[in-house]
Amino acid sequence: MEDLASAFQSDFFEAVKVLEDFSSSDNALKDAMAEIRRRITAKKYVCAPNFWEDLRSTLQAIEQRRDERGKLKAQQLLKQIARLEVKFWAKASVAMLKELDAESRLERIVDWLQTFGDGDSEDSSSGPAVLFQVLSDVTLQKDFEAPQREALSAAVRDNLPKFPVEMQALLERVGSVTEPRSFAVPDWRRRHQPTQLDAPTLGPGAKLLFGVGPQDELGDAQVPKTSTSADPAADGHTPPEEIPVISVEDEAANAEIVQRLLQKELAEEAPVGGSDAQVEEQPASLPHSADPFADLLGTIMSWLQQAGGTLEREAVLPLIKAMGFRIRAVIQALSQDVFWSHPEAECEILLRTQAGAALHPKPLPSNYLHDTVRRNLVSHVKQMGSKAKYDKLAGLLGWNAKSELRRTYGALRIVLSGLHEIFYDSTKLYLKQVLEGVVDWPVNKDGRIGPNSNKDIIQHWTRACDDLKGAGDIDWFNAKRQLLGVVMQQGGRLDVQVARFLINPAGEQATLERVFEAGSKYDLTKVLFWEPRRVFRRRQ
């Protein structure tokens, strides 16, 4: 039994650490956590259910001994335990499923979907909250073939009513965002692209891509694979006539070529006679985004996971603006898993651990700041804790454009980015998991704000998410939000014909060509990529 008792010991200690942070001001709860810690060390728990049951019963006993006012803290801690247990079982389930081959994994997940919630014997290890987190882990689906992904999506749709309403919108995308190749090629419109030496952290989905239309019949060539050969024929693929394979270098010349090809294509498709004119029919099954906000969150999380835990903010900000959502709402919805040093976030600045200080990528010289200035700066960040804000820190230090500190040491932003003791990077989003051990997570009223934070987070659309200041034409606003939501649902690609029908509700002037016309009222070129009848090779 000793080996079994040791298997999850680190997970148990991690859960207790979160609860200890939350109950640091309550002596009775602290003593209870100390006793639980002693039992873990002594390997009293022979299995995981014993640990979680003992944790709950201990807290419930404390709750029953208290008056109404004193019960609140214990009740909050019980909620924390429920969330921690869900994460524990989800982590264990994902680890178990990853050991199976793709076919067995799919069979196990589908069986779980079909059987959970059918009887009274269901326990916390297999409930909807655990299954929801398992289904949200895209790494379980990365080696699924297309028929397997379709089977998983069908099983989820068939059993969707079993899940709480707030989970259903996110689950609708299961099986669609899985593989890196489903995303876009690098943005060819910008000349200054990060090279391999720059170690770019931009996710592979940093720009969305429209697939070419069905008339081009390019099949898998819609998203061309990277080639080490300068000649496409050397790879065994000959591009179809009139579809040049190029590496874009001159944007002005490209724009002229695009317009010429587009005009030619439109002329070829023009009806010869009025009576024989063909009317384009709507696709039999038009995709729909039930919750574009949830699709946006899912896409950002997928990009972060595929990019190794960091993502440039410029990959995200244009998409948030185009969809008309408040940045604050997106940050709050992602805050359980993502740290973003943004003025709209509750916390912008963190203290590094000793190990994190040693890992600083570009530290300032140790004698750059006077010791007094350094101590004051670090002290203020520590005092602000989970409310450490850049503007507030600048005000407390008197660090402004006309201050002596600015003239002596430069901008506070640069100083914060270079200090050994401070973690501040306003240019990127980080998965909190990759910062574990690098930063010292502060504690707020809901507990530790690190990757094991358990604050109730709303991750679906509400009216508070909308930023309608620059909405303009409401028909176009709704149409482009639906368009972008569906593109993200489809893994970053969409058939041109479907795209045309999705923007039809915005009126006759809102055409797909104008969507990709820089400077037009309908311009979405900052977030979408499309070139008619052309294939682009990734730049080497």
Salt bridges, closest charged atoms under 4 A:
GLU2 OE2 - LYS43 NZ 3.28
ASP11 OD1 - LYS91 NZ 2.88
GLU20 OE1 - ARG37 NH2 2.96
ASP21 OD2 - LYS17 NZ 2.92
ASP26 OD1 - ARG66 NH2 2.77
GLU35 OE2 - ARG38 NH2 2.61
GLU35 OE2 - ARG39 NE 3.09
GLU53 OE1 - ARG56 NH2 3.14
ASP54 OD2 - ARG39 NH1 2.52
GLU68 OE2 - LYS71 NZ 3.89
GLU85 OE1 - ARG56 NH1 2.46
ASP118 OD1 - LYS162 NZ 3.69
ASP143 OD1 - ARG105 NH1 2.74
GLU179 OE2 - ARG149 NH1 3.62
GLU179 OE1 - ARG181 NE 2.83
ASP187 OD1 - ARG189 NH2 3.36
ASP187 OD2 - ARG190 NE 3.42
ASP216 OD1 - ARG533 NH1 3.23
GLU242 OE2 - LYS264 NZ 3.12
GLU242 OE1 - ARG533 NH2 3.89
GLU249 OE2 - ARG539 NH2 3.74
GLU314 OE2 - ARG313 NE 3.32
GLU344 OE1 - ARG328 NH2 3.00
GLU346 OE1 - LYS387 NZ 3.98
GLU346 OE2 - LYS455 NZ 3.68
GLU348 OE2 - LYS389 NZ 3.52
GLU404 OE1 - ARG407 NH2 2.82
GLU421 OE1 - ARG374 NH1 3.02
ASP425 OD2 - LYS428 NZ 3.83
GLU436 OE2 - ARG448 NH2 2.71
ASP446 OD2 - LYS445 NZ 3.35
ASP456 OD1 - ARG83 NH2 2.69
ASP466 OD1 - ARG481 NH1 2.92
ASP473 OD2 - LYS521 NZ 3.90
GLU513 OE2 - ARG500 NH2 2.94
GLU531 OE1 - ARG534 NH1 3.77
